[in-house]
Each structure stands twice: as structure tokens, then as C-alpha cells.
Amino acid sequence: MVGLFTFTVALCTSLVITVPVRQLAVRVGMVDRPGPRKIHLEPIPLLGGIAIYAAVMLGVLVSHSGEALSQILGILAGATLLLLVGILDDRGWLHHQIKLFLAMPLAGLIVLAAGIRAQVFSTFLPGRFGFAADAVLTIFWVTGITASFSILDYMDGVCAGIAAIASLFFAVLAMLSGQAPVTTLAAAVIGAALGFLRWNFSPAKIFMGDGGAMLLGFLVATLALKLHVNDSSRSAIWLAPTLVLAVPILDTTLVSVSRLRRGLVPFTSPGKDHTGHRLANSGLGTRGAVLVMYAMGISFGLLAILSTRLNSGQMERFAAIVMAGLLGAVGLLECLPYERQ
């Protein structure tokens, strides 16, 4: 019931507050103008990340229960940092490398200091060695997933929809593991993302901007860190969250491999070579490509739930098959047409 209340508060807040935020963006000139690597043909207001931020934070603050205050403050601090940095970047006041090499790792350090961390290496490495390895993994994970969502926001509805789907499966996995605080945070993200999606689905009336994309990436990365799967298999600890977030991971891997093959730097060479672009160019169109990506997110989420039901022997084989499948998908998508920049 708490999760449903949180979802409702976040959904209603996002639905309502996006309208005045859009008006504010127009008034202050925060708009994304058409360009060679853009899909839209008219200027679209930015700052949608403010609406998502307000909805998530209000949902969590009015309904949190059993959550350590330090963790709430850590999530709030990391989210605020990335929202502000993203807005400054959208305004053109920051060098893009500040996001990747300073803001995102700093957000990872904040959640680590708040007591939220990966628990992968500590399951088989003793004492401080396991903790140190998990600390490094935590910062790398937060940075990587946040960056993945930052570049995932290239087509109407993709970033918000994938974040909502991933958060839904994190909520399900948390409920199956009896983790109410994780369910509450996930419900807030689902509501905020879906409320914003009402205005962001093609044809979009507002964009979330890099602040909103990094915010959602940070939140789902944090959900993955907070989720502790009740399973005896070590592989389930990392495989389930990875599967839930397979779409942004797959998309980032695809553009990284594709751009490196062409002699380009992945995160500094934007282009229309993402998964959605390739699907759209294959005859699906913009909406069709987005819906296929939603279907991919749901499919991977279902596989994540399945992975928690396997024994250790089955898990190892399952993980190998999934990894091979993801690499095969990258190879297949690389063969699809895209607009070369």
C-alpha cells in the first residue's frame, strides 16, 4: 500500500508540474533547437528533469518508511547534484567532460558514503579487500549507468519509458525479497517517469534535458545497488540488476563499439547510430522503434525475475547464454542502417 501511495503522489505531481515547468523553460529560453543530429523539427522546451526530480522527491519524502536517514539524504544529494550539473550543461555553461569525469563519479561517492554500495566482491573476498573492490564497483556502476541514460535520451519517450520499466522490475524484485524501502523508491521513479512520459512520448511537448536523463540514470543505478536478491547464487547478485538495465547497457555498448570502429570517441561523438535510430531506419519509424525498445526492456526484466529462481548450476549456464545473446544483439544491431554523421 505504501508503494501504491508513493506511485500515485509521484505520478500526479509529475503530470501536473510538467506544464508550468514547460512554460518556465520557454520563458527563460531553455529550448532544444533542431539540428543535423536531431529528430525534432521545431524548438522543444527543456527542463523536464525538474518535474521528474520534484515528483520523485515528494513521493519519497511523504511516504518513506524503514529507510535510513543517511541513505535518503545521500540519494537526495546525488540526485540534486546531477540535476543541477545537467541543467548547466544544457545551458551550455559546462564542458561535457565535467559530467562524466567529475559529477557522475562524485554522485557515486555520495551514495557510497551514505551506506549504499555493491555487494559482489565482498561475498568471496575477505575484509577490507572485498569492501574496497565493491567501493570501486559502486562508483563505476553509478557512473556507467548514469552515463548510459544520459546518451539514451535521443528519441521521444525512450529514456523515461525505459526508466519506468526498469524501476517496475526493481520494485517487483524488491517485493519478492521483502525490501519495502527499495519498493518505495522504485514506485516514486515509476510514477515520476510515467507522468512525464505523458508529455514526452512522440511527438514530445517537452524534453527532460541532460539533467533529467542523468537523474533517472542515477536513481535506477541506486535502485540496483540497494536491491539484495534473496538467492544463494553469487551470479544472481549482479545478473538480475544487469538484466533489468540491459537496454541502456546494450545501447551504450552498441554506440561505443560502432564509434570506436569508425575511429570516433564514444561519449564525445554524438550521432544517429543508437539502437532506436537503427530500428527506426529499418522501417519501424520513431514510435515503432520506441515500442520495440519498451518490449526489450520488459523481456529483459522477465529474464531478471527468472534468474532469481535458478540454482547455482543453472545460473552459470544462464549467465553465459545471456552474455552471448547480448553480444550477438550488438553485432546484429551494428548491421542495421543508420545515418552517418
C-alpha positions as CSV (number, residue, x, y, z in Angstrom):
1,M,0.0,0.0,0.0
2,V,2.9,2.4,0.8
3,G,4.3,1.7,-2.7
4,L,1.0,2.4,-4.4
5,F,0.6,5.7,-2.4
6,T,4.1,6.7,-3.4
7,F,3.5,5.9,-7.0
8,T,0.2,8.0,-7.0
9,V,1.9,11.0,-5.4
10,A,4.8,10.9,-7.9
11,L,2.6,10.3,-10.9
12,C,0.2,13.2,-10.1
13,T,3.0,15.5,-9.2
14,S,4.8,14.8,-12.5
15,L,1.7,15.1,-14.6
16,V,0.7,18.5,-13.1
17,I,4.1,20.2,-12.6
18,T,5.4,19.4,-16.1
19,V,3.1,22.0,-17.5
20,P,4.4,25.0,-15.6
21,V,8.0,23.7,-16.0
22,R,7.5,23.7,-19.7
23,Q,6.3,27.3,-19.6
24,L,9.3,28.2,-17.5
25,A,11.6,26.7,-20.0
26,V,10.1,28.7,-22.8
27,R,10.3,31.9,-20.7
28,V,14.0,31.5,-19.9
29,G,14.9,30.3,-23.3
30,M,15.8,26.7,-22.3
31,V,14.8,25.0,-25.6
32,D,16.4,22.3,-27.7
33,R,16.7,23.7,-31.2
34,P,16.6,21.5,-34.4
35,G,19.9,20.4,-35.8
36,P,21.6,17.9,-38.1
37,R,21.7,15.2,-35.4
38,K,18.2,16.0,-34.0
39,I,14.9,14.3,-34.9
40,H,12.6,17.2,-34.0
41,L,11.9,20.0,-36.5
42,E,10.8,22.6,-34.0
43,P,12.3,24.0,-30.8
44,I,11.3,21.9,-27.8
45,P,11.4,23.2,-24.2
46,L,13.9,21.5,-21.9
47,L,14.0,21.4,-18.0
48,G,11.6,18.4,-17.8
49,G,14.1,16.9,-15.3
50,I,12.9,19.5,-12.7
51,A,9.4,17.9,-12.9
52,I,10.8,14.4,-12.6
53,Y,13.0,15.5,-9.6
54,A,10.2,17.1,-7.8
55,A,7.9,14.2,-8.3
56,V,10.4,11.6,-7.1
57,M,11.5,13.6,-4.1
58,L,7.9,14.4,-3.0
59,G,6.9,10.8,-3.4
60,V,9.8,9.5,-1.3
61,L,9.6,12.2,1.4
62,V,5.9,11.8,2.1
63,S,5.9,8.0,2.3
64,H,9.3,6.7,3.2
65,S,9.3,4.1,6.0
66,G,12.2,2.0,7.4
67,E,14.7,3.9,5.4
68,A,17.9,5.2,7.0
69,L,18.1,9.0,7.0
70,S,21.6,8.9,5.8
71,Q,20.6,7.0,2.7
72,I,17.7,9.3,2.0
73,L,20.0,12.3,2.2
74,G,22.6,10.6,0.1
75,I,20.1,9.9,-2.7
76,L,18.7,13.4,-2.4
77,A,22.3,14.9,-2.6
78,G,23.3,12.8,-5.6
79,A,20.1,13.5,-7.4
80,T,20.3,17.2,-6.8
81,L,24.0,17.4,-7.9
82,L,23.3,15.6,-11.2
83,L,20.1,17.6,-12.0
84,L,22.0,20.9,-11.5
85,V,25.0,19.8,-13.5
86,G,22.7,18.6,-16.3
87,I,20.8,21.9,-16.4
88,L,24.1,23.8,-16.6
89,D,25.3,21.6,-19.4
90,D,22.0,22.0,-21.3
91,R,22.5,25.8,-20.9
92,G,26.0,25.4,-22.4
93,W,27.8,26.6,-19.3
94,L,29.8,23.4,-18.6
95,H,32.2,21.3,-20.6
96,H,30.7,18.0,-21.3
97,Q,33.6,16.1,-19.7
98,I,32.7,17.5,-16.3
99,K,29.6,15.4,-16.2
100,L,31.4,12.1,-17.0
101,F,34.7,12.6,-15.1
102,L,33.6,14.7,-12.1
103,A,29.8,14.9,-11.4
104,M,28.9,11.2,-12.0
105,P,31.8,9.7,-10.0
106,L,31.1,12.3,-7.3
107,A,27.4,11.1,-7.2
108,G,28.8,7.5,-6.8
109,L,31.0,8.6,-3.9
110,I,28.0,10.3,-2.3
111,V,25.8,7.1,-2.3
112,L,28.8,5.1,-1.1
113,A,29.3,7.5,1.8
114,A,25.6,7.1,2.6
115,G,26.0,3.4,3.0
116,I,24.7,2.3,-0.4
117,R,27.2,0.0,-2.2
118,A,27.6,-3.0,-4.4
119,Q,27.9,-6.3,-2.6
120,V,29.6,-8.5,-5.2
121,F,33.3,-8.9,-4.3
122,S,32.6,-9.0,-0.6
123,T,30.8,-12.3,-1.0
124,F,34.1,-14.0,-1.7
125,L,36.9,-11.6,-0.8
126,P,37.7,-11.1,2.9
127,G,37.5,-7.9,4.9
128,R,38.8,-4.7,3.5
129,F,39.8,-6.2,0.2
130,G,36.2,-7.1,-0.6
131,F,34.9,-3.7,0.7
132,A,37.5,-1.8,-1.4
133,A,36.6,-3.7,-4.6
134,D,32.9,-3.2,-4.0
135,A,33.5,0.6,-3.4
136,V,35.3,0.9,-6.7
137,L,32.5,-1.1,-8.4
138,T,29.9,1.2,-6.8
139,I,31.4,4.3,-8.3
140,F,31.9,2.6,-11.7
141,W,28.3,1.4,-11.7
142,V,26.8,4.7,-10.8
143,T,29.0,6.5,-13.4
144,G,28.3,3.9,-16.1
145,I,24.6,3.7,-15.7
146,T,24.1,7.4,-15.3
147,A,26.2,8.0,-18.5
148,S,24.1,5.3,-20.3
149,F,20.9,7.1,-19.5
150,S,22.5,10.4,-20.5
151,I,23.1,9.2,-24.0
152,L,19.8,7.2,-24.1
153,D,17.8,10.4,-24.2
154,Y,17.9,10.7,-28.0
155,M,14.3,9.8,-29.1
156,D,10.9,10.9,-27.7
157,G,9.9,8.7,-24.8
158,V,12.9,6.3,-24.8
159,C,14.6,7.4,-21.6
160,A,11.5,8.0,-19.5
161,G,9.9,4.8,-20.7
162,I,12.9,2.6,-20.1
163,A,13.5,4.1,-16.7
164,A,9.9,3.3,-15.7
165,I,10.1,-0.2,-16.9
166,A,13.4,-0.9,-15.2
167,S,12.0,0.6,-11.9
168,L,8.9,-1.6,-12.2
169,F,11.1,-4.7,-12.3
170,F,13.2,-3.4,-9.4
171,A,10.0,-2.9,-7.5
172,V,8.9,-6.5,-8.2
173,L,12.3,-8.0,-7.3
174,A,12.3,-5.9,-4.1
175,M,8.8,-7.1,-3.1
176,L,9.8,-10.7,-3.8
177,S,12.8,-10.1,-1.5
178,G,10.8,-8.2,1.2
179,Q,12.6,-4.9,0.7
180,A,10.0,-2.3,1.3
181,P,12.3,0.8,1.1
182,V,13.5,-0.2,-2.3
183,T,9.9,-0.8,-3.5
184,T,9.0,2.7,-2.2
185,L,11.9,4.4,-4.1
186,A,11.1,2.4,-7.2
187,A,7.4,3.3,-7.1
188,A,8.4,7.0,-6.9
189,V,10.6,6.7,-10.0
190,I,7.9,4.8,-11.9
191,G,5.3,7.4,-11.1
192,A,7.5,10.4,-12.0
193,A,8.7,8.8,-15.2
194,L,5.2,7.8,-16.4
195,G,3.8,11.2,-15.5
196,F,6.5,12.9,-17.5
197,L,6.1,10.4,-20.4
198,R,2.5,11.7,-20.9
199,W,4.2,14.9,-22.2
200,N,7.4,13.3,-23.6
201,F,6.1,10.5,-25.8
202,S,6.2,11.1,-29.6
203,P,5.6,13.8,-30.6
204,A,7.2,15.3,-27.4
205,K,6.0,18.6,-26.0
206,I,8.9,18.8,-23.6
207,F,12.3,17.2,-23.2
208,M,13.8,16.1,-19.8
209,G,17.2,17.5,-20.8
210,D,20.5,16.0,-19.6
211,G,19.6,16.9,-16.0
212,G,16.6,14.6,-16.2
213,A,18.4,11.8,-18.1
214,M,21.3,11.8,-15.6
215,L,18.8,12.0,-12.7
216,L,16.9,8.9,-13.9
217,G,20.1,7.0,-14.6
218,F,21.4,7.8,-11.1
219,L,18.1,6.7,-9.5
220,V,17.9,3.3,-11.3
221,A,21.6,2.7,-10.6
222,T,20.9,3.4,-6.9
223,L,17.9,1.0,-7.0
224,A,20.2,-1.7,-8.4
225,L,22.7,-1.2,-5.6
226,K,20.0,-1.2,-2.9
227,L,18.4,-4.4,-4.2
228,H,19.6,-7.5,-2.5
229,V,18.3,-10.6,-4.2
230,N,17.4,-13.5,-1.9
231,D,19.4,-16.1,-3.7
232,S,22.3,-18.4,-2.8
233,S,24.0,-17.9,-6.2
234,R,26.7,-15.3,-6.4
235,S,25.8,-14.7,-10.1
236,A,22.2,-13.6,-9.2
237,I,23.6,-10.7,-7.2
238,W,24.9,-9.0,-10.3
239,L,23.0,-10.7,-13.1
240,A,19.5,-9.7,-12.1
241,P,20.2,-5.9,-11.9
242,T,22.2,-6.1,-15.1
243,L,19.3,-7.7,-17.0
244,V,16.9,-5.1,-15.7
245,L,19.1,-2.4,-17.1
246,A,20.1,-4.4,-20.2
247,V,18.6,-1.9,-22.7
248,P,20.7,1.1,-21.7
249,I,23.8,-1.1,-21.3
250,L,23.2,-2.7,-24.7
251,D,22.6,0.7,-26.4
252,T,25.8,2.2,-24.8
253,T,27.8,-0.9,-25.8
254,L,26.5,-0.6,-29.4
255,V,27.4,3.0,-29.9
256,S,30.7,2.6,-28.2
257,V,31.7,-0.4,-30.4
258,S,30.3,1.3,-33.5
259,R,32.1,4.6,-33.0
260,L,35.4,3.0,-31.9
261,R,35.3,1.0,-35.2
262,R,35.0,4.3,-37.1
263,G,37.8,6.0,-35.1
264,L,35.5,8.1,-33.0
265,V,35.4,8.8,-29.3
266,P,32.1,7.2,-28.0
267,F,30.9,9.8,-25.4
268,T,32.1,12.9,-27.3
269,S,30.9,12.0,-30.8
270,P,27.1,12.2,-30.9
271,G,25.2,10.8,-33.8
272,K,22.2,8.9,-35.1
273,D,23.6,5.5,-34.6
274,H,21.8,4.3,-31.4
275,T,19.5,1.3,-31.2
276,G,16.4,3.4,-31.7
277,H,17.8,5.1,-34.7
278,R,18.7,1.9,-36.4
279,L,15.3,0.3,-35.6
280,A,13.5,3.4,-37.0
281,N,15.6,3.4,-40.2
282,S,14.7,-0.3,-40.6
283,G,11.1,0.6,-41.3
284,L,9.6,0.8,-37.8
285,G,9.5,4.6,-37.6
286,T,10.1,6.6,-34.4
287,R,7.1,5.3,-32.4
288,G,7.6,1.7,-33.5
289,A,11.3,1.8,-32.6
290,V,10.5,3.1,-29.1
291,L,7.8,0.5,-28.5
292,V,10.2,-2.3,-29.6
293,M,12.7,-0.9,-27.0
294,Y,10.0,-1.0,-24.4
295,A,9.3,-4.6,-25.3
296,M,13.0,-5.4,-25.0
297,G,13.1,-3.8,-21.5
298,I,10.1,-5.9,-20.4
299,S,11.7,-9.1,-21.8
300,F,15.0,-8.5,-20.0
301,G,13.0,-7.7,-16.8
302,L,11.2,-11.0,-17.0
303,L,14.6,-12.8,-17.5
304,A,15.9,-11.0,-14.4
305,I,13.0,-12.4,-12.4
306,L,13.7,-15.9,-13.9
307,S,17.3,-15.6,-13.0
308,T,16.5,-15.4,-9.3
309,R,14.6,-18.7,-9.5
310,L,17.6,-20.8,-10.8
311,N,20.0,-22.8,-8.8
312,S,23.8,-22.2,-8.9
313,G,24.4,-24.7,-11.8
314,Q,21.6,-23.4,-13.9
315,M,22.6,-19.8,-13.1
316,E,26.1,-20.2,-14.6
317,R,24.8,-21.6,-17.8
318,F,22.0,-18.9,-17.9
319,A,24.5,-16.1,-17.4
320,A,26.7,-17.4,-20.2
321,I,23.8,-17.6,-22.6
322,V,22.6,-14.1,-21.7
323,M,26.0,-12.6,-22.2
324,A,26.4,-14.3,-25.5
325,G,23.0,-13.2,-26.6
326,L,23.8,-9.6,-25.7
327,L,27.0,-9.6,-27.7
328,G,25.1,-11.2,-30.6
329,A,22.5,-8.5,-30.4
330,V,25.2,-5.8,-30.6
331,G,26.6,-7.5,-33.7
332,L,23.1,-7.7,-35.3
333,L,22.2,-4.1,-34.5
334,E,25.5,-2.9,-35.9
335,C,24.4,-4.3,-39.2
336,L,21.2,-2.2,-39.3
337,P,21.2,1.0,-41.2
338,Y,21.9,4.4,-39.6
339,E,22.6,7.9,-40.7
340,R,26.3,8.5,-40.7
341,Q,27.4,11.8,-39.3
